[in-house]
Amino acid sequence: MSSREDDALAGAAVAALTWQLELAPKPGLPDPRDLDARVTRQDHCARRWSAKALTPGLAAMAAAARRTGAPTPELRAELGAIGRSTEHSVSLAGGGHRGATWVLGFLVAAAALEPGARGRELAATAKKIAAHPDRRAPRRPSRGSSVSAKYGAAGARGEARAGFPHVRRALDALHKARSSGAPEPHARLDALLTVMSTLQDTELLYTAGPHGLRHVQAGARTVLEAGGTSADAGHEALTALDADLHTRGWSPRGSASLLAGALFADSLPVVMSAAAVAA
């Protein structure tokens, strides 16, 4: 793998995050429908701009994995250091995308380690990297780690250590929706709702507690059980869930980050083929 391919992986990851941002309506999440982005107070253009600030860090993660050549403790520590530096860069560009930094970072590193890995294989490689402790991580607890400790939720790092089960679920939902003839935006929304229906989202646990989390999970299941977002009944349920979450001020940001990870993994065959041709 070359530096050109490292850049291609980083670009694909940011593109996947941008695709996630462009989806609408996303219940409780910022999307192109309003520039105030309601819950987050960040307008949609700012979110897209700050997503671009992830590119150098993600390319550096791919390069570190390529250089190391194995899912070692040293690679895990280097990815942690790069990830924290990238979070700082993103904050200077407008902020946001904290969970996506880690989801996409582990998956980009896994793709660099195993260029032929796809889907579950990619998640399994990411799991091997995440299995090692980050020896250089700050000892002070973060909001996410505090919520994880209180409620036993996995969080972004826990998802990686488990082999990204919700990324795998989102990929399965994408393929199922596409095979049934759903348009691509609806397939992606169905994948998002699939994640929301079971994920112990630490952001939701922080803002809404366990009762609020269960409320959101039940709402997502209602949409899926009504036939998904491409069905009339499913669309009505989606509209109702969207209005409900925005009224309550609840935002399932963890689900959005994992959808971005699934969209990145889904795009890899095309990305790597294009990079090979360009080389």
LOPA-912842 format. One record per residue (C-alpha): residue in one letter; y, z, x. Coordinates in steps of 0.02 Angstrom, whole numbers, padded with zeros to 5 digits, always signed. Last residue first. Example, Ala and Ser with C-alpha at 12.3 -4.5 7.8 and 13.67 -1.06 7.14 Angstrom:
BEGIN
s-00053+00357+00684a-00225+00390+00615
This chain:
BEGIN
a+00212-00452-00061a+00289-00513-00223v+00116-00563-00290a+00045-00391-00248a+00193-00304-00331a+00170-00407-00490s-00015-00364-00500m+00026-00181-00469v+00151-00174-00611v+00045-00271-00736p-00107-00159-00712l+00003-00004-00707s+00093-00019-00875d-00023+00097-00973a-00008+00233-00840f+00182+00225-00854l+00176+00227-01045a+00062+00378-01037g+00179+00472-00921a+00327+00432-01033l+00227+00501-01180l+00200+00659-01077s+00387+00680-01052a+00421+00656-01239s+00290+00785-01287g+00372+00913-01173r+00540+00881-01255p+00485+00938-01427s+00664+00978-01486w+00703+01105-01622g+00881+01116-01689r+00825+01169-01863t+00918+01029-01950h+00862+00906-01816l+00683+00961-01838d+00686+00941-02028a+00773+00772-02027d+00645+00702-01905l+00499+00777-02002a+00561+00698-02165t+00585+00528-02084l+00412+00538-02006a+00333+00584-02174e+00418+00434-02255h+00358+00322-02113g+00181+00387-02135a+00184+00351-02321d+00244+00173-02290a+00120+00143-02149s+00181+00090-01977t+00220+00270-01926g+00042+00331-01944g-00077+00319-02091a-00028+00473-02190e-00143+00578-02080l-00035+00531-01930v+00127+00584-02015t+00052+00747-02078r-00018+00784-01905a+00158+00776-01833g+00221+00898-01964a+00078+01018-01930q+00117+01018-01743v+00301+01049-01780h+00264+01199-01893r+00137+01267-01769l+00270+01265-01633g+00395+01349-01749h+00273+01491-01786p+00233+01511-01601g+00416+01532-01552a+00560+01417-01600t+00671+01395-01447y+00557+01451-01305l+00395+01397-01389l+00473+01229-01427e+00521+01202-01246t+00349+01264-01190d+00261+01130-01295q+00085+01189-01335l+00030+01009-01367t-00083+00976-01517s+00010+00871-01647m+00155+00830-01531v+00041+00726-01419t-00024+00625-01566l+00155+00611-01630l+00208+00528-01467a+00060+00408-01472d+00102+00361-01651l+00281+00328-01594r+00216+00215-01456a+00105+00117-01576h+00252+00104-01697p+00363+00029-01561e+00222-00091-01512p+00191-00162-01685a+00032-00096-01768g-00113-00220-01776s-00258-00097-01788s-00301-00130-01606r-00124-00084-01557a-00134+00082-01648k-00301+00127-01568h-00244+00076-01393l-00086+00179-01404a-00179+00328-01477d-00305+00325-01335l-00163+00318-01208a-00077+00465-01295r-00237+00567-01288r-00254+00531-01102v-00074+00583-01072h-00113+00738-01175p-00263+00784-01066f-00159+00769-00906g-00296+00812-00781a-00298+00999-00817r-00195+01038-00661a-00069+00907-00717e-00053+00984-00890g-00031+01154-00809r+00113+01085-00705a+00200+01019-00860g+00174+01178-00963a+00003+01254-00993a+00043+01378-01131g-00024+01556-01116y+00111+01627-01229k+00206+01745-01115a+00153+01670-00948s+00191+01493-01005v+00359+01549-01075s+00405+01629-00909s+00344+01477-00813g+00451+01362-00920r+00607+01468-00905s+00583+01476-00717p+00516+01625-00621r+00586+01665-00448r+00458+01638-00311p+00527+01469-00261a+00389+01340-00225r+00346+01313-00042r+00160+01345-00056d+00137+01233-00207p-00040+01283-00254h-00176+01149-00241a-00259+01087-00401a-00109+00974-00434i-00169+00843-00311k-00347+00840-00379k-00281+00833-00557a-00174+00682-00515t-00333+00594-00457a-00418+00635-00623a-00268+00572-00721l-00276+00406-00629e-00461+00391-00664r-00429+00431-00848g-00305+00289-00867r-00311+00171-00717a-00353+00192-00534g-00351+00037-00424p-00208+00094-00312e-00289+00265-00283l-00171+00369-00175a-00015+00275-00231a-00067+00286-00414a-00098+00473-00393a+00074+00497-00316v+00152+00403-00462l+00053+00510-00585f+00105+00673-00503g+00288+00621-00499l+00286+00552-00676v+00232+00717-00752w+00337+00820-00631t+00501+00728-00651a+00465+00702-00836g+00472+00890-00864r+00646+00902-00790h+00708+00743-00875g+00883+00809-00911g+01038+00812-00803g+01196+00709-00791a+01187+00620-00623l+01212+00781-00525s+01068+00860-00620v+00959+00709-00577s+00994+00734-00392h+00948+00919-00404e+00787+00879-00497t+00747+00752-00360s+00765+00885-00226r+00646+00997-00323g+00522+00854-00341i+00530+00808-00157a+00489+00987-00107g+00347+00997-00232l+00278+00829-00178e+00277+00890+00002a+00183+01049-00044r+00053+00951-00142l+00032+00828+00002e+00002+00970+00124p-00125+01048+00007t-00222+00884+00015p-00249+00747-00114a-00288+00613+00017g-00202+00467+00104t-00060+00567+00178r+00051+00415+00208r+00015+00337+00038a+00042+00503-00049a+00207+00532+00041a+00263+00354+00004a+00226+00375-00182m+00323+00539-00185a+00469+00456-00092a+00471+00316-00222l+00477+00449-00359g+00622+00535-00273p+00720+00374-00249t+00696+00320-00432l+00731+00484-00523a+00919+00452-00524k+00886+00307-00642a+00841+00432-00778s+01018+00504-00763w+01089+00340-00826r+00970+00327-00973r+01009+00506-01026a+01195+00474-01008c+01183+00320-01119h+01092+00420-01252d+01224+00555-01264q+01186+00729-01202r+01215+00872-01323t+01028+00909-01314v+01006+00948-01499r+01120+00815-01572a+01103+00662-01460d+01292+00643-01478l+01277+00454-01459d+01176+00432-01616r+01037+00314-01663p+00988+00272-01484d+00868+00420-01464p+00879+00605-01428l+00728+00706-01487g+00699+00814-01641p+00583+00686-01720k+00593+00521-01625p+00664+00385-01739a+00677+00286-01634l+00608+00238-01463e+00734+00193-01327l+00712+00355-01229q+00524+00327-01214w+00553+00151-01151t+00676+00222-01023l+00545+00345-00961a+00422+00202-00942a+00552+00100-00847v+00581+00250-00732a+00394+00257-00695a+00384+00069-00668g+00529+00074-00545a+00446+00215-00447l+00282+00119-00440a+00371-00040-00385d+00466+00054-00250d+00303+00122-00179e+00232-00055-00191r+00374-00124-00085s+00349+00021+00036s+00174-00046+00064m+00000+00000+00000
